[in-house]
Amino acid sequence: MPNINEIATYAQDNAQKLGIQKFDIYGSSVDETSVQVDQGEPKQVKASNRSGVTVRVWNEDNTIGITSTTDVDPKGLELALKTAYEASFFGVKENVPDFSPEATVPLANTLNEKAPQAPVSELIEKLLVAEKELLAAHPAIKGVPYNGLAQRDIDRFYLNSQGALRTESVSLSSVYLYSKTEEEGKKPRSAGAYRINRSLENLDINGCIQETAEKTISHLNYDKIKTGKYRVIFSPEAFLSLLGAFSNLFNAQNILDKQSLSTPDDLGKQIASPLLSVYDDALHPANIGAESFDGEGTPTRKIRLIENGILTGFLHSAGTAKRLNTQPTGNASIGAKVSVSPNFYHVFASGNSEEKFSLETAENVILIDDLHALHAGVKSLQGSFSLPFDGWLINKGVKTSIESATVAGDFLELLKSIIYVEPEVALTPGGVAPKIWVEELSITGE
């Protein structure tokens, strides 16, 4: 990707030439290498470099045109500015997006952390060793059908005609392993794990192997489960995937579009057990893929969404913030329609719970490790869900894998019936969270 200051200069010159007074540009470039292996052989090696910019232009009547291009040389930018300017005359008249009022606010800390990329041969070698170790962990483990080791460099920038200019670059490495068993007369069982780090050398591949093996082996001894109401504990990953499925609760764009379980008047209402707090915190130290500004150039920050069970905040773009008379939160992505999305959840226990619960002593509780079919089993505007899951029935510390079952309920009722939020949090792809204990939910088994 060319130098950001060069792009800013080209853009400024071309805009002047075309008589454009007001524009902004968001761009990113991702350089990625990933490998997969299969039964001791490299299966797939992919290297890609994707870059693109989105250009927005406002005309004299303050309507807006938008275009995207992968071409960031002076010719490409000139064409993009021209196309966006022509499109601006067909732009919307109501709630026209504008610059973020925070696009020029100084950033608390810019991210500039690149790690050197390792050669592909090293990626393959490390992944082959991981596959081999998993296959050796238990005679029943017959394959690792899904696996991947990837490293990527990401550069992002935002600039506008009022002098905003932001850039950042980070490197990430990640590993994913998912193993499968085959045993005579038994159903195949499977489980997976994931790790992420700034650099390949610090990536905890061994921890990933161990977790995958332990989980997979723990599913070998499985049994049917009776249908009924059970006390349910969600793993950090399972809870965050459910929270993500109902993120319209906090999303100001969804709220304004009346596509949400919340309304603007719900701020300050108790929507969950007082034991629960949920933040959206892009700059959380555990967030390896952190972004210090969003697609509109707004700095990212810690947003308190639920504090002690009370709904305390929404996620905003510059446009939704203006309409609801508040500040943008750094959750916007730029495009033909600006969209709002969470950055990185931080879920934790607020207040001390009177009772402490433990899987060592609990009787006949269900620990849900992983939820499936979220796209099909969630009715995000009704608040209801019915989802197949992987998990265990736990009785005084003894885990029995559940052959197959679904969990069903209402998300807002679930939030209110949380009885314990464990103190330790774990890192998952969507954020950090602890295990969450829920009074009871309907489980359909055999």
C-alpha positions as CSV (number, residue, x, y, z in Angstrom):
1,M,0.0,0.0,0.0
2,P,1.5,3.4,-0.9
3,N,2.4,5.9,1.8
4,I,-0.7,7.4,3.6
5,N,0.7,10.9,3.3
6,E,1.1,10.4,-0.4
7,I,-2.5,9.2,-0.7
8,A,-3.7,12.3,1.3
9,T,-1.8,14.6,-1.0
10,Y,-3.1,12.9,-4.2
11,A,-6.6,13.0,-2.8
12,Q,-6.4,16.7,-1.9
13,D,-4.9,17.7,-5.3
14,N,-7.5,15.6,-7.3
15,A,-10.4,17.0,-5.2
16,Q,-9.3,20.6,-5.8
17,K,-9.0,19.8,-9.5
18,L,-12.5,18.4,-9.5
19,G,-13.9,21.3,-7.4
20,I,-14.8,18.9,-4.5
21,Q,-14.8,20.7,-1.1
22,K,-15.8,17.8,1.2
23,F,-14.7,14.2,1.1
24,D,-13.3,11.4,3.3
25,I,-11.4,8.2,2.6
26,Y,-11.0,5.0,4.6
27,G,-8.7,2.3,3.4
28,S,-7.1,-1.0,4.5
29,S,-4.6,-3.5,3.3
30,V,-4.3,-7.1,4.6
31,D,-1.3,-9.2,3.7
32,E,-2.1,-12.8,4.8
33,T,-0.5,-16.2,4.6
34,S,-2.4,-19.3,5.8
35,V,-1.8,-23.1,5.7
36,Q,-3.8,-26.2,6.3
37,V,-2.6,-29.8,6.6
38,D,-4.2,-33.2,6.2
39,Q,-2.9,-36.5,7.4
40,G,0.8,-35.5,7.5
41,E,0.7,-33.5,4.2
42,P,0.2,-29.8,3.4
43,K,-3.3,-29.5,2.1
44,Q,-3.6,-25.8,1.2
45,V,-1.3,-22.8,1.2
46,K,-2.8,-19.4,0.6
47,A,-1.1,-16.1,0.3
48,S,-3.2,-13.0,-0.4
49,N,-2.9,-9.3,-0.4
50,R,-6.2,-7.4,-0.3
51,S,-6.3,-3.7,-0.3
52,G,-9.2,-1.3,-0.9
53,V,-10.4,2.2,-0.2
54,T,-13.8,3.7,0.2
55,V,-14.3,7.3,-0.9
56,R,-17.2,9.4,0.2
57,V,-17.9,12.8,-1.4
58,W,-20.4,15.5,-0.4
59,N,-21.7,18.0,-3.0
60,E,-22.9,21.6,-2.6
61,D,-26.4,20.4,-1.6
62,N,-24.8,18.2,1.1
63,T,-25.9,14.9,-0.4
64,I,-23.4,12.1,-0.4
65,G,-21.9,9.7,-3.0
66,I,-19.8,6.7,-2.2
67,T,-17.5,4.5,-4.2
68,S,-15.0,1.7,-3.4
69,T,-11.8,0.9,-5.3
70,T,-8.7,-1.3,-5.0
71,D,-6.8,1.1,-7.0
72,V,-5.0,3.7,-4.8
73,D,-2.6,5.4,-7.3
74,P,-3.4,9.0,-8.4
75,K,-5.4,7.9,-11.4
76,G,-7.5,5.4,-9.4
77,L,-8.2,8.0,-6.7
78,E,-9.2,10.7,-9.2
79,L,-11.6,8.3,-10.8
80,A,-13.0,7.2,-7.4
81,L,-13.5,10.9,-6.3
82,K,-15.2,11.7,-9.7
83,T,-17.5,8.7,-9.5
84,A,-18.5,9.4,-5.9
85,Y,-19.1,13.1,-6.8
86,E,-21.4,12.0,-9.7
87,A,-23.2,9.6,-7.4
88,S,-23.7,12.2,-4.7
89,F,-26.6,13.8,-6.7
90,F,-28.6,10.6,-6.3
91,G,-27.8,10.4,-2.5
92,V,-30.3,10.2,0.3
93,K,-31.8,13.5,1.5
94,E,-32.6,12.3,5.1
95,N,-30.1,11.6,7.9
96,V,-27.2,12.2,5.5
97,P,-24.0,10.9,7.0
98,D,-21.5,13.5,8.1
99,F,-17.9,13.6,9.4
100,S,-17.5,12.2,12.8
101,P,-17.1,15.1,15.3
102,E,-14.2,13.1,16.7
103,A,-12.3,12.3,13.5
104,T,-9.6,14.8,14.5
105,V,-9.5,14.1,18.2
106,P,-6.0,12.8,19.1
107,L,-5.8,9.1,19.7
108,A,-4.8,7.9,23.1
109,N,-2.4,5.3,21.7
110,T,-1.9,4.4,18.0
111,L,-1.1,0.8,17.3
112,N,2.0,0.2,15.4
113,E,3.1,-3.3,16.1
114,K,4.3,-5.4,13.2
115,A,6.0,-8.7,13.7
116,P,8.2,-10.3,11.1
117,Q,6.3,-12.8,8.9
118,A,7.7,-16.4,9.2
119,P,8.4,-18.4,6.0
120,V,5.5,-20.7,4.8
121,S,7.7,-23.7,5.4
122,E,7.8,-22.9,9.1
123,L,4.0,-22.6,9.2
124,I,3.5,-25.9,7.6
125,E,6.1,-27.6,9.8
126,K,4.5,-26.3,13.0
127,L,1.0,-27.3,11.9
128,L,2.1,-30.8,10.9
129,V,3.6,-31.3,14.3
130,A,0.3,-30.1,15.9
131,E,-1.7,-32.5,13.8
132,K,0.7,-35.4,14.7
133,E,0.5,-34.6,18.4
134,L,-3.3,-34.5,18.3
135,L,-3.5,-37.9,16.5
136,A,-1.1,-39.4,19.1
137,A,-3.2,-38.0,22.1
138,H,-5.7,-40.8,22.0
139,P,-6.3,-43.9,19.8
140,A,-9.8,-42.8,19.0
141,I,-8.7,-39.5,17.5
142,K,-8.5,-40.4,13.8
143,G,-8.3,-37.0,12.1
144,V,-8.0,-33.2,12.4
145,P,-10.5,-32.3,9.6
146,Y,-10.3,-28.6,10.3
147,N,-7.1,-26.8,11.1
148,G,-5.3,-23.7,10.1
149,L,-2.3,-21.6,11.0
150,A,-2.3,-18.0,9.7
151,Q,-0.3,-14.8,10.0
152,R,-1.5,-11.5,8.7
153,D,-0.3,-7.8,8.6
154,I,-3.1,-5.2,8.6
155,D,-2.7,-1.6,7.7
156,R,-5.6,0.9,8.0
157,F,-6.0,4.6,7.5
158,Y,-8.7,7.3,7.5
159,L,-8.4,10.8,6.2
160,N,-10.8,13.7,5.4
161,S,-10.9,17.1,3.8
162,Q,-10.9,18.8,7.3
163,G,-7.4,17.5,8.0
164,A,-8.1,14.3,9.8
165,L,-5.4,11.7,9.2
166,R,-5.0,8.4,11.1
167,T,-3.1,5.3,10.4
168,E,-2.3,2.1,12.2
169,S,-0.7,-1.3,11.6
170,V,-0.7,-4.6,13.4
171,S,0.4,-8.2,12.9
172,L,-1.6,-11.2,14.1
173,S,-1.0,-14.9,14.1
174,S,-3.7,-17.5,14.9
175,V,-4.1,-21.2,15.1
176,Y,-7.3,-23.3,14.9
177,L,-7.5,-27.1,15.5
178,Y,-10.6,-29.3,15.4
179,S,-10.3,-33.1,15.9
180,K,-12.6,-35.9,15.2
181,T,-12.9,-39.5,16.7
182,E,-14.0,-42.8,15.3
183,E,-14.7,-45.8,17.5
184,E,-16.3,-49.1,16.7
185,G,-20.1,-48.9,17.3
186,K,-20.0,-45.3,18.5
187,K,-20.9,-41.9,17.0
188,P,-18.0,-39.8,15.9
189,R,-17.3,-37.0,18.4
190,S,-15.4,-33.8,17.8
191,A,-14.1,-30.6,19.5
192,G,-11.8,-27.7,18.7
193,A,-9.8,-24.8,20.2
194,Y,-8.3,-21.5,19.0
195,R,-5.3,-19.3,19.9
196,I,-4.2,-15.8,18.8
197,N,-1.1,-13.7,19.3
198,R,0.8,-10.8,17.8
199,S,3.6,-13.0,16.6
200,L,4.0,-16.6,15.5
201,E,6.8,-17.2,18.0
202,N,4.6,-16.3,20.9
203,L,1.6,-18.2,19.7
204,D,0.5,-20.9,22.2
205,I,0.2,-23.8,19.8
206,N,0.8,-26.3,22.6
207,G,-2.1,-24.9,24.6
208,C,-4.3,-25.2,21.6
209,I,-3.3,-28.9,21.0
210,Q,-3.9,-29.7,24.7
211,E,-7.3,-28.0,24.9
212,T,-8.5,-29.7,21.6
213,A,-7.3,-33.1,22.8
214,E,-8.9,-32.8,26.3
215,K,-12.2,-31.6,25.0
216,T,-12.4,-34.3,22.2
217,I,-11.5,-37.1,24.7
218,S,-14.1,-35.8,27.2
219,H,-16.8,-36.3,24.5
220,L,-15.9,-40.0,24.0
221,N,-17.9,-41.2,27.0
222,Y,-21.3,-39.9,25.9
223,D,-24.9,-40.6,26.9
224,K,-28.5,-39.5,26.0
225,I,-30.1,-36.9,28.2
226,K,-33.7,-36.7,29.4
227,T,-35.7,-33.7,28.2
228,G,-36.5,-31.2,31.0
229,K,-35.5,-28.1,32.8
230,Y,-31.8,-27.9,33.9
231,R,-29.5,-25.4,35.5
232,V,-27.2,-24.4,32.7
233,I,-23.7,-23.0,32.7
234,F,-22.4,-21.4,29.5
235,S,-18.8,-21.5,28.6
236,P,-17.3,-18.1,27.8
237,E,-17.4,-18.8,24.0
238,A,-21.0,-20.1,24.2
239,F,-22.2,-17.0,26.1
240,L,-20.5,-14.6,23.8
241,S,-21.9,-16.3,20.7
242,L,-25.4,-15.9,22.2
243,L,-24.7,-12.3,23.2
244,G,-23.5,-11.6,19.6
245,A,-26.6,-13.1,18.1
246,F,-28.7,-10.6,20.1
247,S,-26.3,-7.6,19.7
248,N,-29.3,-5.6,18.4
249,L,-29.9,-4.9,22.1
250,F,-27.1,-2.3,22.1
251,N,-26.9,-1.4,18.4
252,A,-28.1,2.2,17.9
253,Q,-28.6,1.6,14.2
254,N,-30.9,-1.4,14.8
255,I,-32.7,0.6,17.5
256,L,-33.4,3.6,15.1
257,D,-34.5,1.1,12.4
258,K,-36.8,-0.5,15.0
259,Q,-35.0,-3.8,14.5
260,S,-34.0,-4.2,18.1
261,L,-35.1,-5.7,21.4
262,S,-34.4,-2.2,22.9
263,T,-35.8,1.3,22.4
264,P,-34.0,4.6,23.1
265,D,-35.9,4.9,26.4
266,D,-34.6,1.6,27.8
267,L,-31.3,3.2,29.0
268,G,-31.2,3.0,32.8
269,K,-33.5,0.0,32.9
270,Q,-32.6,-3.2,34.7
271,I,-32.3,-5.8,31.9
272,A,-30.1,-8.4,33.5
273,S,-29.1,-9.9,36.9
274,P,-27.2,-7.3,38.9
275,L,-24.3,-9.8,38.8
276,L,-23.6,-9.1,35.2
277,S,-21.6,-6.4,33.5
278,V,-20.9,-6.2,29.8
279,Y,-18.5,-3.7,28.1
280,D,-17.5,-3.2,24.5
281,D,-13.8,-2.5,24.8
282,A,-11.8,-2.4,21.6
283,L,-8.7,-1.4,23.5
284,H,-8.9,-4.2,26.1
285,P,-5.3,-5.6,26.6
286,A,-6.4,-9.1,25.6
287,N,-7.7,-7.8,22.2
288,I,-4.8,-8.7,19.9
289,G,-6.6,-7.5,16.8
290,A,-7.4,-4.1,18.4
291,E,-8.4,-1.1,16.3
292,S,-7.7,2.4,17.7
293,F,-10.2,4.1,15.3
294,D,-13.3,3.0,13.4
295,G,-14.3,3.5,9.7
296,E,-15.3,7.1,10.3
297,G,-12.1,7.9,12.1
298,T,-13.7,8.0,15.6
299,P,-11.4,6.8,18.3
300,T,-12.5,3.4,19.8
301,R,-12.9,3.2,23.6
302,K,-14.5,1.3,26.4
303,I,-18.3,1.5,26.2
304,R,-20.3,0.4,29.2
305,L,-23.3,-1.5,27.8
306,I,-24.6,-3.3,30.9
307,E,-23.4,-2.2,34.3
308,N,-24.6,-4.3,37.3
309,G,-27.5,-5.6,35.1
310,I,-28.6,-2.0,34.0
311,L,-28.6,-1.1,30.4
312,T,-26.2,1.8,30.3
313,G,-25.1,2.4,26.7
314,F,-25.5,1.8,23.0
315,L,-23.0,1.4,20.2
316,H,-23.0,4.4,17.8
317,S,-21.8,5.7,14.5
318,A,-21.5,9.5,14.0
319,G,-25.0,9.4,12.4
320,T,-26.8,7.5,15.1
321,A,-25.1,9.6,17.8
322,K,-26.3,12.8,16.2
323,R,-29.9,11.5,15.9
324,L,-29.9,10.3,19.6
325,N,-28.1,13.4,20.8
326,T,-25.0,11.7,22.1
327,Q,-21.3,10.9,21.2
328,P,-20.2,8.4,18.5
329,T,-18.5,5.4,20.2
330,G,-16.0,4.2,17.6
331,N,-18.2,1.3,16.3
332,A,-18.9,2.4,12.7
333,S,-17.9,0.8,9.5
334,I,-18.0,3.0,6.4
335,G,-20.0,2.0,3.4
336,A,-23.0,2.8,1.3
337,K,-24.9,2.6,4.5
338,V,-22.8,3.1,7.6
339,S,-23.2,0.1,9.9
340,V,-22.6,-0.3,13.6
341,S,-21.0,-3.4,15.2
342,P,-19.4,-4.4,18.4
343,N,-15.5,-4.4,18.6
344,F,-14.6,-6.7,21.5
345,Y,-16.8,-7.8,24.4
346,H,-15.6,-7.8,28.0
347,V,-18.1,-9.6,30.2
348,F,-17.4,-9.8,33.9
349,A,-18.9,-10.3,37.4
350,S,-20.1,-7.1,39.0
351,G,-20.8,-7.1,42.7
352,N,-20.2,-10.1,44.9
353,S,-22.7,-12.9,44.6
354,E,-23.9,-14.2,47.9
355,E,-23.6,-17.7,46.7
356,K,-20.6,-19.3,45.0
357,F,-21.3,-22.2,42.7
358,S,-18.9,-24.8,41.7
359,L,-18.9,-27.6,39.1
360,E,-17.2,-29.8,41.7
361,T,-20.2,-29.8,43.9
362,A,-23.2,-29.0,41.6
363,E,-25.6,-31.9,40.8
364,N,-27.0,-32.6,37.4
365,V,-26.1,-29.3,35.7
366,I,-25.4,-28.8,32.0
367,L,-22.2,-27.2,30.8
368,I,-22.7,-25.8,27.3
369,D,-19.4,-25.6,25.5
370,D,-20.4,-24.7,22.0
371,L,-23.7,-23.5,20.4
372,H,-24.5,-24.5,16.7
373,A,-26.7,-23.2,13.9
374,L,-26.9,-19.6,15.3
375,H,-28.1,-18.3,12.0
376,A,-31.1,-20.6,11.9
377,G,-32.0,-21.1,15.6
378,V,-32.1,-17.4,16.7
379,K,-35.1,-15.1,16.3
380,S,-33.2,-11.9,17.1
381,L,-36.3,-9.7,17.1
382,Q,-38.4,-11.9,19.2
383,G,-35.6,-12.6,21.6
384,S,-36.0,-16.4,21.4
385,F,-33.5,-19.1,20.6
386,S,-33.5,-22.9,20.1
387,L,-30.0,-24.2,19.4
388,P,-28.2,-27.6,19.2
389,F,-25.1,-27.6,21.4
390,D,-22.0,-29.6,22.5
391,G,-21.7,-30.0,26.2
392,W,-21.6,-32.2,29.3
393,L,-24.0,-33.3,32.1
394,I,-22.0,-32.7,35.2
395,N,-22.7,-34.4,38.5
396,K,-20.4,-33.5,41.4
397,G,-17.5,-33.0,39.1
398,V,-18.1,-36.1,37.0
399,K,-18.5,-35.0,33.3
400,T,-20.6,-37.1,30.9
401,S,-20.7,-35.9,27.3
402,I,-24.3,-35.3,26.0
403,E,-25.0,-37.3,22.8
404,S,-27.2,-34.6,21.2
405,A,-29.5,-32.0,22.6
406,T,-30.9,-28.5,22.1
407,V,-31.3,-25.6,24.5
408,A,-34.2,-23.2,24.1
409,G,-35.2,-20.0,25.9
410,D,-35.7,-16.2,25.7
411,F,-32.6,-14.2,25.8
412,L,-33.9,-11.3,28.0
413,E,-35.3,-13.8,30.5
414,L,-32.0,-15.7,30.4
415,L,-30.1,-12.4,31.3
416,K,-32.4,-11.9,34.3
417,S,-32.1,-15.5,35.6
418,I,-28.3,-15.4,35.8
419,I,-27.4,-16.7,39.3
420,Y,-23.6,-16.7,39.2
421,V,-20.9,-15.1,37.0
422,E,-17.5,-16.8,37.7
423,P,-14.5,-14.6,38.6
424,E,-12.0,-15.9,36.0
425,V,-12.4,-14.8,32.4
426,A,-11.1,-16.6,29.2
427,L,-10.2,-15.2,25.9
428,T,-12.3,-16.2,22.9
429,P,-12.4,-14.8,19.3
430,G,-15.2,-12.4,20.2
431,G,-14.0,-11.1,23.5
432,V,-13.2,-12.1,27.1
433,A,-15.9,-13.6,29.4
434,P,-16.3,-16.0,32.3
435,K,-18.6,-19.0,32.7
436,I,-22.2,-17.8,33.3
437,W,-24.6,-19.8,35.4
438,V,-28.3,-19.6,34.6
439,E,-31.1,-20.7,37.0
440,E,-32.8,-23.0,34.5
441,L,-33.4,-23.5,30.8
442,S,-35.3,-26.0,28.7
443,I,-33.2,-28.8,27.3
444,T,-34.6,-31.2,24.7
445,G,-32.7,-34.5,24.6
446,E,-34.0,-37.9,23.7
